[in-house]
Amino acid sequence: MIYDIVIIEDETDLGNVISEYLKLRGFSVLWFKTASAALAYYSANWLDNKLVIVDVQLPDMNGFDLASELVKINSNQPFFFLTAHNEKQDRLRGLKIGAIDYISKPFEIEELVLRIGNIINKFSSNPKTQSAPSLGFIHIGDIRYKKDQLFVLMPDDKEISLTVRESEVLDHLAGNINQVVKKKDILLALWGNDDYFNGKSLEVFISRLRRLFKVSEQVSIENVYGLGYILKVK
């Protein structure tokens, strides 16, 4: 069976409330109480999941470590964290792993459901997350970008996979080569708001892309202080 949402949450009451509420809203849900059970399932069924929700504090594995394992299996998996902690360093750690959101307990169930619905609708309608025929490479200087298959070919022909979010950020920059792209515009387009934590998340993805492009003699990403970024191509 294909599930819309996989939940990994060890608190029985909370996990039951979330899963039952989501089912009432029409989502198919699979709920695990331990990281080991979720990881065993995910290893065999990763193609079927639209969204994974990970509790940070699990009895058998740190939620951050579990998410890192999930990303190794499928780097394009949308996921977010639930946590009782709201410290800045925890949030940044989650965002660096690739989380698209980070929700602190306690939370309003309606807000959680709205966020889940928005995420699933966005990624389900995004052609980059689905199998598709090859649409050819996008050339960015000496880098070739396979937009529909989420990878780039570097000047040495090394193939490097991108996450969905990295690809979305690159799309915004590549559509405005050698022009300033406002940080606020990227945040509103991809996250829906330009708050502090989404801003830090964007910075993480920009840093990842910048590191990739270091091997290029033609392509770089530069900051424009207080405004945004420029994808420079010689």
C-alpha positions in Angstrom: 0.0 0.0 0.0 1.2 3.5 -0.8 1.0 6.0 2.1 0.8 9.8 1.9 2.6 10.2 5.3 4.9 8.2 7.4 5.1 9.3 11.1 7.9 8.3 13.5 6.7 9.4 16.9 7.1 7.5 20.2 4.5 9.3 22.2 1.5 7.1 22.0 -1.1 9.8 22.6 0.4 12.3 20.3 1.1 9.8 17.5 -2.5 8.5 17.7 -4.0 12.0 17.6 -1.9 13.1 14.6 -2.5 9.9 12.6 -6.2 9.8 13.3 -6.7 13.4 12.6 -4.8 13.1 9.3 -6.8 10.1 8.3 -10.0 12.1 8.9 -8.7 14.7 6.5 -8.2 12.1 3.8 -4.5 11.3 4.2 -3.2 7.7 4.3 -0.9 7.4 7.3 1.6 4.8 8.6 2.8 5.4 12.1 6.0 3.9 13.8 7.0 4.3 17.4 10.6 3.4 16.9 13.4 4.5 14.5 14.5 0.9 13.8 11.0 -0.1 12.7 10.6 2.9 10.5 14.1 2.5 9.0 13.4 -1.2 8.1 10.2 -0.2 6.4 11.7 2.8 4.6 14.6 0.8 3.2 12.2 -1.3 1.3 9.4 1.2 0.5 11.1 4.6 0.0 9.6 5.3 -3.4 6.1 5.3 -2.1 6.2 8.0 0.6 5.1 11.6 0.0 6.2 12.9 3.4 8.0 11.7 6.5 7.5 13.3 9.9 10.3 12.6 12.4 10.2 13.2 16.1 13.7 14.3 17.3 13.6 12.4 20.6 13.1 8.7 19.8 13.8 5.8 22.3 16.3 3.9 20.0 17.9 6.6 17.8 18.2 10.4 17.7 15.7 11.8 15.2 18.5 13.7 13.4 20.5 10.6 12.9 17.4 8.8 11.6 16.7 11.5 9.1 20.3 11.4 8.0 19.9 7.7 7.3 16.7 8.3 5.3 18.4 10.9 3.2 21.1 8.4 2.4 18.5 6.0 1.0 16.5 8.7 -0.9 18.1 12.2 -1.0 14.8 13.7 -2.5 12.5 12.6 0.4 10.6 15.6 1.8 10.6 15.4 5.6 10.3 17.6 8.7 10.9 17.3 12.4 8.7 17.5 15.5 10.5 18.4 18.7 9.9 19.5 22.2 13.0 21.7 22.0 13.1 25.1 20.3 16.8 25.9 20.5 18.4 27.6 17.6 21.2 25.1 17.3 18.7 22.2 17.1 16.7 24.0 14.4 19.8 24.7 12.3 21.0 21.1 12.7 17.7 19.9 11.3 17.8 22.3 8.4 21.3 21.3 7.5 20.3 17.7 7.2 17.7 18.9 4.6 14.4 19.2 6.6 11.8 21.4 4.9 10.2 22.4 8.2 10.7 22.1 12.0 7.7 22.2 14.2 8.0 22.7 18.0 5.7 21.0 20.5 3.1 21.8 21.6 1.5 22.8 18.3 -2.0 23.3 17.0 -3.1 20.3 15.1 -4.8 22.4 12.4 -1.6 24.2 11.7 0.2 20.9 11.4 -2.4 19.6 9.0 -2.2 22.8 6.9 1.5 22.6 6.6 1.4 18.9 5.7 -1.2 19.5 3.0 0.8 22.4 1.5 4.0 20.3 1.4 2.3 17.2 -0.2 0.5 19.3 -2.8 3.7 21.1 -3.7 5.9 18.1 -4.1 3.2 15.9 -5.7 2.6 18.6 -8.4 6.4 19.2 -8.9 7.6 17.4 -12.1 11.1 17.2 -10.6 9.9 14.8 -8.0 8.3 12.4 -10.5 9.7 10.0 -13.1 9.9 11.7 -16.4 11.5 11.4 -19.8 14.9 13.1 -20.2 14.4 16.8 -21.1 18.1 17.3 -21.8 20.7 19.3 -19.9 20.6 22.9 -18.9 24.0 24.4 -19.5 25.3 26.8 -16.8 28.8 27.7 -17.8 30.8 24.5 -17.7 28.2 22.8 -15.5 25.4 20.7 -16.9 22.2 20.6 -14.9 19.7 17.7 -15.4 16.7 19.4 -14.0 14.2 16.6 -14.4 16.5 14.0 -12.8 17.9 16.2 -10.0 21.6 16.1 -10.7 24.4 18.1 -12.1 27.4 17.1 -14.2 30.5 18.9 -13.1 33.4 19.9 -15.5 35.2 16.6 -14.8 31.9 14.8 -15.7 31.4 13.8 -12.1 27.6 13.4 -11.4 26.3 14.9 -8.2 22.7 14.4 -7.0 20.7 17.4 -5.8 17.9 17.4 -3.2 14.5 18.7 -4.4 15.1 21.9 -2.4 18.6 22.4 -3.8 17.2 22.0 -7.3 14.5 24.6 -6.6 17.0 27.1 -5.3 19.2 26.5 -8.4 16.2 26.9 -10.6 15.6 30.4 -9.3 19.2 31.4 -9.7 19.7 29.8 -13.1 16.6 31.7 -14.4 18.4 35.0 -13.6 22.1 34.3 -14.5 24.3 37.3 -13.7 21.4 39.1 -12.1 20.6 39.7 -8.5 17.9 37.4 -7.1 16.3 38.7 -4.0 16.5 36.4 -0.9 13.0 37.4 0.0 11.7 36.4 -3.4 13.2 32.9 -3.1 11.9 32.4 0.5 8.4 33.4 -0.5 8.4 31.2 -3.6 9.8 28.1 -1.9 8.8 28.4 1.8 5.8 30.7 1.7 7.3 33.2 4.2 10.6 34.9 4.9 11.1 34.3 8.6 14.4 33.9 10.3 14.6 30.1 10.3 13.6 29.8 6.6 16.2 32.4 5.9 18.9 30.3 7.6 17.7 27.2 5.8 18.1 29.0 2.4 21.6 30.0 3.4 22.4 26.3 4.1 21.2 25.3 0.6 23.1 28.2 -1.0 26.3 27.1 0.8 25.9 23.5 -0.5 25.5 24.7 -4.1 28.5 27.1 -3.6 30.6 24.2 -2.4 29.7 22.1 -5.5 30.6 24.9 -7.8 34.0 25.4 -6.4 35.4 23.0 -9.0 34.1 25.2 -11.8 36.2 27.9 -13.4 33.1 29.6 -14.8 30.3 29.4 -12.3 30.0 30.9 -8.8 27.3 32.1 -6.4 28.0 35.5 -4.7 26.2 37.2 -1.9 24.8 40.7 -2.4 24.8 42.0 1.2 21.3 42.8 2.4 19.6 41.8 -0.8 20.2 38.4 -2.2 22.4 36.3 -4.5 23.9 36.3 -8.0 24.7 33.2 -10.0 27.7 34.4 -11.9 28.7 32.7 -15.2 31.8 33.8 -17.1 
